[in-house]
Structures are given as C-alpha cells and as structure tokens.
Amino acid sequence: MSSSIYIFDETLEPLVSKSVKGLPNVNELGDLFRYHVRQSQNPIIDVYNWRFVYIKRDTLYFVAVVDAADDAIANYLAILTYLEQLYQLFRDYVGVKVLDRNLVLDNTLLVMELIDETLDYGIVQLTEPSIMKDYIRVRVNLPEQRIMLEEIWNTDSDSDSDGNSKRKHKHKSKGDKDKPALGKVPLSKEELDKVLKTSKDKVYKKIKDNINELEKIGKFRGKDEYDDDANENETFINSYIAKTTIMPVSWRAKGIHYAKNEFFLDVIEKLQYLVDLESGMVRRSLIHGQIVCRSYLSGMPKLKMSLNKLLQNDKQFISQVQFHQCVSLDSIEKVIKYAEEHSDELKTLKHTEHNAESEIEFIPPDGDFTLCSYELKRHIRDPPMVKLCSFEITPKWKKYKLKISAAVETHFKPTNSTSKLDVKIPISKVFKDYQIDLKKPIKFKTSNGRVVYNISDDFLLWEIGVIKGGKMHGSKEDISKFDNVATMAAEFGLFNEEEYERERKERETSMNPPPLRTGPKLEDIYKETHEENDGYNSVGQKPKNNLNLLSMDFEIPYCTCSGLKVEYLKIDEDQLQYQSFPWVRYKTINDDEYAYII
C-alpha cells in the first residue's frame, strides 16, 4: 500500500509529489529519498520507518513510499508493477516514446489525475489505458501545440525574409512602428483587434493545419472530448464506464462502435546478438518477441486465434510467454492439453482443420495493446539473420594507404529482403593505431548502398538498404557474387613524413602560392570536434563501455526469426454480426544490442 507517489528528473529534482494517504511530511520524504538513492542501487530502499520503491525510466524516477507499518499487507512486486504501468499509461496519454521533465511539468494536472484514478488509498485500482482514456479527459500539452501561436505570429517575417538577414533586420525596425511587439508589452483593445483582424485568415489556416497534423498522428481527440459544456454527456460516459470495472471484462467498455471494423496484429521480434569476431564466441543470442495489436472493432467481439508454437507444444515458448489479461486461461490450457495429446497428428494437420480445442480466445481492449510477449534463447550454432562475414584493416605502407573492408551476409528466406540495413563501423581505434592523413581524400567502394563518414563520433555508417535473403555460404567460396552478400571498402591516406617535408621545402623556396583546396578541411574539423568533445560523443554522452563494437540496424518484414506463425484469426460478434477485416503482419528488427566485437 503506497503512502505517496513522486516523480523526479535525472538530477533528482521533484517534479510531481502526491500524498495518497494525506501525509504531512511529503517534502521531507522526497528529500530523504534524494539523499539515500545516490548511495544505493537497489529498487527498494529501507530508511528508518519508510520503504522507497522506485524505477528509472528514460530520465525520470517513479517513486512510491510505503510505511513500515504496512509491511504485512504491502506487496512490493505489485508496487513495482504499478510504477511501470503508470509510466506506460502516461506515455500513452502524451503519445511519445520517451518522457522528459518538460512533458511532466507541462502535464502536471494529467499526472495527478492518473494517480488519483489508479490508486485508492494506496491500493491499485485500474491501469488499463483504453478505459482510463475515457475516465480522464484532460487536454495534453504537447511541444507542437505550445509553439503553434509563436509560428502564427512569425509567419510574415519568416516568409518575407527567408535567408535575407538585411531585409529581416529592416523589417524588424520598421515593424516596431506599425506592429506592436507581441510578448513584450500588453496590447490595448484596439491594437489586439487590429492584429486579429489582419491575421484572422492566417490564424484559422494555421490552427486547421495543426489539427490535421495531430489527427494524423492520433494526438488530437476532437472537440467533443474537451468540451466542458457537455456535462451531461461526460457524466453519462464516465458513470457507464465505472460499471465496467466491476464486470468480468474490465478492460473493455460496452457501446463501442466503428464504421469499419478492423483488427491489426503485428508479430514483432527483436534480435539481441553479441559475438566476438576474432574468437567466434557468441556471448548473447536472444529473441525478444511481442504480438502487438490495434483493435477497431464494435461491440464485444470474441477473437479466436491459433499459434503454431502452442500447437507444436514448444516447451521454451510456453514457459516464457506472457499473455494479456484479456486472453482466456482456460483456452490456453485446452490448447496445451490438446497439443500434448495430438502431437503426432498436428505435424501434418493443416490449420483449416483446427477445432475449438486448438485455439485461444480473447475479447480485445479497444485501441492498442500487447497481446503477449516472450523471450527465447537461440542455439549458439544457429547463424544470425544478418552476419558479418569478414572485417579487415589492411595498411599498405608502400602506398601510404589504409584499407578497411567488410562483408555482410543475410541468412533468411530468399523470398524476403530487408527494408533497412545500416552497419555502423567504429574507427576510433584506427586513428589511435595509425597516423591518418585527412588532407588526402577518403575513397569508398560498395556493392550495395553508400558509406558516410561521421567525423565527430568516429564511425563509418554503411547504409545498405535493401538486400535479399539467402543461405549460408562456405568460407572458400567467392561470396561477393551472391545476392545476399554486400561488400564495402574504405581507403584512408596515411601520413607520409617524407612527402610532407618535401612539400614544405618547396613552398619555402617557391614563389607560387600553394594549390587551392576545394571542399571541407577534414583535418581541421576533426581537430576541433575532438578537442571539444574530450572523450564525449556528439550528444554529450560518454561511451557505455570500451568495447569496439560494430553494430547493425536492420528491419526484415514478413519474417520471424523464431518461426512463430498465426495459423488463423477469426472474429465473432454474436449481436452485431458485422463484416470484419483481420490483418496479420510479421517483422524482425534488431535490438539495441546487435553487434560484433572487433
């Protein structure tokens, strides 16, 4: 049972503090946590008669305080789960992937409402996003909404003086006489009427464009949702939803209607792979999978779905999978029992012949939700879907050149291909081991895509893009001739001291000016960026470790690494009996850690 809830930023400054049980010393408890969290890395900190339970997400700390007197009834795992759900709920409301302190400060009222509705005297009540969005109808303050009015008033100056500093300065000096300085002095009624009258059309157009953009990305909920005058409608909706929380299907309200009934299901798998290229030792090889759904279905539909992993009685998948609360546990048990009894028959059974015992059932929430998540281990001998075949750094001392070559090979069905494939090659160690002369031009050669040199962060970005899948080839074969192999070569110039001294003497004795160089001077840029960074990257962060990691960023549509497949998906609604459109899509992408130690 939580006594109070806090949200701190990365510097441990309090952003939100909410006393759930009416504690008088809320600020003192916050100071107590700020002092002790720096000395402990545990998720639960025991200080005097208080327990501080916290998680860190993005750059924010979500903290719950529990009185030691409530130890007998407090479930700390449930509190940690609640903090995670609160973070996810706030992120869904705001519509962003990463939260920061500005979003919390701009939406303090929303955070308070979320805590009030999800906790009742410290006990968790409801955290389902689809239901909470109908409970709480608070306008979300977004960055693009805050700058909208500023863009409106600056339309004239931006359009008339784009790229012309003199004209812009002239426009400003003259504008002070004719146009009031917005934001500096208060406007009189006559001046305000004049500004609004002249800019009326532009204001309407700007607001309309902004609303259209928000509707496209799903962040504008419409006028009716924020209409304060519609008290009767608001009361009716909230009281009706309140009954949903005590019903068996607490994650979906009744009365939902769509003109077109669609259900989108995405099987997304993230591959985590870390291997030492020199020794060939695989340190990590995992699959993090999710089945993400988006439901636009009317009424109370019942969905029936069959997964091949359950029918095959895959022990690893069954032990690791976690389903949403909407999935019927009885149906899962029936499928597992059916798979054990008919293991031999299911190997040759087609999905059209499945019966009710081979399918799981669920009533989906409205909108976005995660149907299930799982984590699978891959065998160390299984080839990665995108493999680094070779990587070599070859100095040519006679020609004073350094060649960096790499080859990438794909291992999946030839009918599939990547929609994106980027290879990030670190070269900071190259600059430490060799004297690179950036005055000489850098040459690149690729069979697929292009190569970009990031001079500030010391890496080559090989943008391959689209490449087909294929089988694994032998080491003795000429792999460059295959469609599922891409090769790259980069050539840097090495510093030639003899040539440098000869050119210096020629310039001293010659009356001719030095040859004119075109293009950027990379040696000067490199010196400036690395003196300023001093061990930090371009975004002001130090590297996480000292490993020389060659990382990959890819996306393979219509493909799953684990072989998980939705055999069939059926939608039934007994009362409305409408026509529905189920859509299933597969995608494999890289996790944050998909790299080779070179």
N, C-alpha and C positions, 0 to 999 in steps of 0.2 A: 504494500500500500504506500504510494508516494505521498509525501507531505508537501512538496513543492517541485516545480519544474523550472529549469534555467536553460538559456541558450547563450553561449559565449562565442566570441570570434576567435581568430587564430592567436591574438595577443591576450586572450582571456579577459577581454573587456565584456561586461554583461550587456547583452542586447535585449533579452526578454527575461523577466522573472515573474513567476505566477505561484502564489501561495494557494495550494489546493485545500488545505485544512485550516487556513486562517492563521498562519504562523506570524508572530510579531517581529521576528528577527530574520527576515528574508535576506536583507543585505549582508548581515553578519555571516550567514551560512554561505552566501556567494563568495565572500572574502576568504572564508575558511577553505573552500574548495580550490580557489585560485592559488592559495599558498601550498597546499599539500599535493596537488596534481602534478606539480613540477618535480616532486620528489618520488613519485610512484608511477608505474606504467600499468598497474592492474586496473581492470574495468570497474572494480568495486573498491572504494577507499573507505577504511574504517577510521573515523576520527571522533574521539570522545563518545558521545551517545548518538552519533549520526552515521549513516551509511550513504556514501555518494556513489551512485551508479551512473556511468556515463559511457557514451560512444562518441567517436570523432568521425564525422562525415564531411567530405570536401574540406573546408577550412573552419567548420563550426563544431562546437562541443554541445551535445544534447545531454543534459544532466537531470537526474531525478534524485531527490533527497528522501531517505527513509529514516524514520525514527527508530532507534534501537529497541524501543518498547514494542514495536510491531514485528520483531524478528519471527515470532511464532507463526504469524499469518502472512508474512511477506514472501512472495515468490520472485526471486531476483532474476531468474531467467525470463519470466513473464515481463518484468520491468524493462530488461534489455530489449526484448522483442517489441515492446510498446514504443520505446525510443526510436527503434528502427522504423516502425510503422508511422510514427509521427513525422520523421524525416521524409519518408516516401510520400506521405499524404500532402505535406507542404510543397514538396517538389511537383507533385501532380497538379496542385492548385495553381502554382505560379506558371507551370508549363515550361520549365527549364531542366537541363540535365545536371547542372552544377549550381549549388546555392552559395551565396556570399552574404557578407554582413549588410550590404546595401539593400538587398532584397528583403532581408528580415526587418530592417529598420523602416523600410517603406511599406511593409505589410504587417505591422505590429498588431493591428486590430484583428487581422485574419489569424495570426498565430494564437492570440488569446482566445478567439472563438473556437479554434480547433482543439485547444487544450480543454476548454470548458465542456465541449460536446463529447470528447473522447474519454474524459475522466469524470467520475462521480465520487467525490470524497476519496480520491486516490485510487479508485478501482477502475480498471479499464472497462469501457462500455462497448464502443464501436469504432472501428478504424477503416471500414470499407469505403474506398474513395467514391464509388458510384452512388452510395447512399449519402455520404457526407456532403457531396456537392449539391444535393437537394436540401439538406439541412441548413447549410451555411451559404448564404448568398451575399458575400462581401466582394466589393469591387477590388480586383487585383491591380496593384500599381506596378506597371512594367516600365523598363527603361525607355522603350519606344513611345510609350504614352507620355512620359514626362517631357520628352524633347519635342513633342508634336507642336505645341504652341510656339516654341522657340523657332522651329523651322518655318512656321507660318509667317511670322513677322520678318524673318530674314530672307523671304522669297525674293523680294525686289532687289536687295543688294547682291544676293548670290547670282541671280540671273543676269543682272546688268553688268557685273564687274567680275565675271569668272576669269581668273588668270590675269587680270589687269590691275596691278596694285595702285597705279597713279589714279586711275579712274575711280577705284574704290575709295581712296582717300578723299578725292574730290567730292564724291557722292556723300561721304560722311560729313564733310564740313558744311556742305550746303543743306544737308538734310536736317541739321540741328535747328535751322531757322524755320523750316516748313513742317517738320515732323517731330513730335515730342519724343524724348528719349525714354523708351519703354524700359521699365525696371529700375530707373534711376530716380525719377521724381513722380509723385502721384499725378494722374491725369485728371483734368477737370471734366465735367459732364459734356461740355461742347467738344473738347478735344477727343474724348472717347467716342462720341457719336460720329465724329468726322473720320476717325481711324476705322471704326467698324463699318461705316458706310462704304468707304473706298476699298476696303479689303474683304467685303462680305462674300463675294463670289469665290475669292481665293481661300477664305476660311472654310466655306462649305465644301469646296473641292478637296482641300487637304484632309478634312475630317472624314469625308467619304472614302478617300483613298486609304486612309489609315484603318478605317473599319473593315474595308475589303481585305486588307492585308492580314488583319487579326482574324478574320473569319477563315482565311485560307489555312492558317496555322492552328486554328482551333482555340484561340485565346480570347475571342470576343463572344460573349454568351447571349448578346441581344438585349434589346431594351426591356423586354418583359421581365428579364431575370433581375434587373436592378431597379425596377420601378417601385419606388417607395410608396406610391399612392395605391398600389394594388394590394391593400392589406388583406382583403377578403380572400383573394386567390392565394396569397402567401400563407395565410393561416390554414387554409384548406389543404394545401400541398404538404406543409410540414406536419400537421396532425395526422394526415393519411400515411405519411412515411413513418411516423412514430410507431404506428401499429406494425410496420414491417419488422421492427427489431425484435418483437416477441413471437414472430411467426417462424415456422421451420425453415423457410427460405428467407433468411435475414439479409442476404446480400443483394437482393433484387426487389424493387418495388413493383407493385401492380400498376396497370394503366399505361404502360409504355407503348408508344405507337410510332411506327416508321412507315413512310410511303413505300419504300423499297427495303425489303428485308434481306440483309446480307450478313454473313459471318466470315471473318478473315482469320485464318490460322497460319502462323509462321513458326516453323521449326528452325531455330537459330542455334548453331553450335559454335562455341569459341574454343580455339585450339591453343593450349599452353604447351610450349615446347622449348626446351633449353638443352643444348648439346655442346660439348667441347669438340671443335672441329679437328684439332690436332690428334687427340686420343680417340675420338669417336664415341666417347662416353655420354650416354643420354642421362641427364640429370633430372629432367621433368618431362612428362608426356601425358597430358590430361585433356579431357574433353569436358567443357562446361556448357551444358545444353539447357535450353529453355523452349517451351512451347508458349508463344505469346499470341494472345487472341484479341480481336476487336469485334464487339458484338453490336450489330444494329438490327435487333430482332424485336418484334412486337409481342405483347402479351407475356406469357410464361412458357417459353419453349423448352422442350426437353431434347437434348442432343445425345446422340449415340455415336460413339467413336471406337474404332479398333486400332490398336497399335501392335505392330509385328513383334516388338520386343517382349510384350506381355504374352503374346500367343506362343512365342518361342521359349517362354519360361526362362528368360535371361536372368540368372541369379544376380549378377552385378547390377543390372539396370533396376531390378525390383528392389534391391536393398538400398539403392542410392536415390531413387526418385522420390520427390515430394510433390504431392498434388495440392491444388487449391481446395479450399473448404467446400466449394460447390460440387466437387466430384463425390459421387456416392461410394462409400466404403464397401457396401455390400456388393456393388457391381465389380469393384476391383478384386475382391475375394473370390467372386464367381469366376472371373477370367483366369485368375491364377490356378484355381482348382480345376477348371476346365482344361487349361494348358497342361497341367500335370497328368491328367487322366487320358488326354488325347495327344500326347507329344509326338507319337509316330504318325498319326493321321494328319496333323497340322503341317507337316513338312511338305505335303503335296496338295493341301487344301487351298482352294482359291478363295479370295476374300469375298466373292459374291455368295459363297456357301456358308458364311458365318451365321450363327444363330444368336439369340439373346444372351447366352452364357459367355460369349466371346467378345462382348463389347462393354465398355464403361459408359456410364450415364451421368449427365450433369445438367443443371439449369444454370446457364452462364449469367454473370453480372452484366449490367449494361455498360458499354464502353470498353475501355482497355483493361486487361487483366492478364496475369501469368497463370496458365492452366497447370503447368508443372515445371519443375527444374530438376536437373540431375547432374552428377559428376561421375565420369567414367575414366578408368585408367587404360591407357593403351600399352600394348606389349612393346618392349624396347626394340624388338626386331621389326615392328611394323614401320614401313617407310613413311616419313612425313608427307603431307599433301603438297607442300612446297619445300623442296630440298635444295640446299646449297651444295652443288656438286664439287666445286673447286673454288679456291681463293688463293691467289699467289701475289706476292710482292717481289718483283724481279728488278734489281738495279743493273743498268748497263753502264759500267764505269767508263768504257772507251768512248761512248757517245754522250756521256753525262746525262743520262735519262733514267727515269724510274717508271716502271710499268706496273700497274695494278689491274689484275684481271680477275673476273668472277664469272661463274656459270650457275644458272638456276634451272632446276628440273621439277616438273609437276608430276604428281602421282595420283591421278583420279581418272574417271571415265573419259575417253576421248571425245564423247559427245558433249561434254561440259567444257567450259572455259571460264577463266577469271574475268570479272568485270573491273577489277582493280588489283594491281600488284606493284608495290613500291618496296625497294630494297634500300636500306639506309646503311651505308658503309662508313664506319668511323676511320678517320685518317690522322687523328691527333698523335698517335704513336709514330706514324710515318714522319711527321715533322720533327719529332724528338730524335729519331734514329738517323735521319738523313738531313742534309742541308738542301732544302728545296729552294730553287730559284724561281720566285713568282714573276720575275721580269720576263721570263720565257713563256710563250703561250702554252696553255694546257689543252691537250688533244683528247677527244673522246671518240670511241667507236662502239656501237651496239648493234646487235641483230634485231632487238625489239626495243621500242621506246626511245627515251633520251636520258641524258645524265646531267644533273645540276649540281654545281659545287656551292655548298654553304660555307662561306669563308669564316663567318663569325663563330659557328659551332663545330667546325672541323669535321665535316662529313660530306660524302657524296650521296646524292639522292638519285637512285636509278629508278625512273618511272617507266616500268614495263607496260602496264596497262592490261591489255587482253592477250592471253596466251592459252592455248588448248591444253587439255589433259592428255595423259599417255601413261605408258608403262615404264617401269624402271629398266635402265639400260646398264650394260656391263661397263666396267672401268676401261676395258681395252677398245671399246667402240668409239667411233668419231661421233660424239653426242651432238655436235653443232649442226648436223644435218637433220635432226628430228624437230618436229613441230612443237613438242612440249619442252624444248630446251631453249633458253635465252642466254646469250653471252655478252659480256661487256669488257671493255679495256679502256683504261685511262692512263695517259702518259704525262708525267711531270718532268720538268727540267731540273737537273742537279746543278749546284753551284760549282762553276769552273774558275778556280782561283787564277790560273794562268791566263785565261781569256780575259778575266776582269782586269788584271794588271796590264795586259797589253792594250786594252781599250782605254784605260786610264792614262797611259803614257801617250797614246795617240791624241787624246783630247788635249793634253798639256802642250804638245808641240804643234798641233794643227790649228789653223786659223778658222776652219769651218765650224759652224755650230753643230752640236750633237743632233743626231737624227730625231725627227719629231715622232713621238709615240702617240698612237690613237687608242682610244678605249680607256677603261679604268686602270689605275695603277694598283694592282692587287697587293703588291708588297707593302704599300703604304696603308691600305685598308686592313690588311692582316695585322700589321703592327699596332694600329690604333685600336682595333677591336680587342686584341688580346692583352694590351696594356690596360684597357678599361675594365675588361671582364675579370682578369686576375683569378682565374680558376672557376668563374661562374659562366653559365651559358647565356644566350641572348635574352632570356626571360628572367634573369636574375636568380637562378637556382643552381645549386651545386649538384654535380652528378651524384646519383644514388650510390654508385659503387665504382670501383676502379677497374672492373672487367671491361675488356674491349669487346663490345657486343655488336654484332652485325644483325640488325633487326629487320623484320619483314612485316608489311601491312598489306593484307590481301582480302578479297571477298570472292567467294565462289558460289554463285546462285544455282538453284535446282540441284543441290548436292548436300549430303550429310556425311560426315566422317564416320560416325558410329553405325550407319546403316539404318537408323530409325526411320520408320515409314508409317504414315497414316494410311491404313488399308482402306478405310472408308469412313465417311462422316455423313450422318443423317440428322435432319432437323424435323421435329414434330411439334405441332401446336394444336392440341385437341379442339380448342374452342374456335379459334380464328381460321385455322386450316388454310393459311396463305401459302403462296409460292415463295420459296426461299432460294438463296444463291450462296452456297458454301464455297469458299476459296481456300486452297491449301498451297503454301509456298515453303520451299526449303532454302536454307542459306548457311554457308560455313564461312566464318571470318576468323581472323587471328585474335588472340587475347593480347593483353598488354605485354605479356612476356612470351614472345615467339622470336627467339634469337639464337645465334651461334656465337660461341666464344672463340675469337680468332687470335 
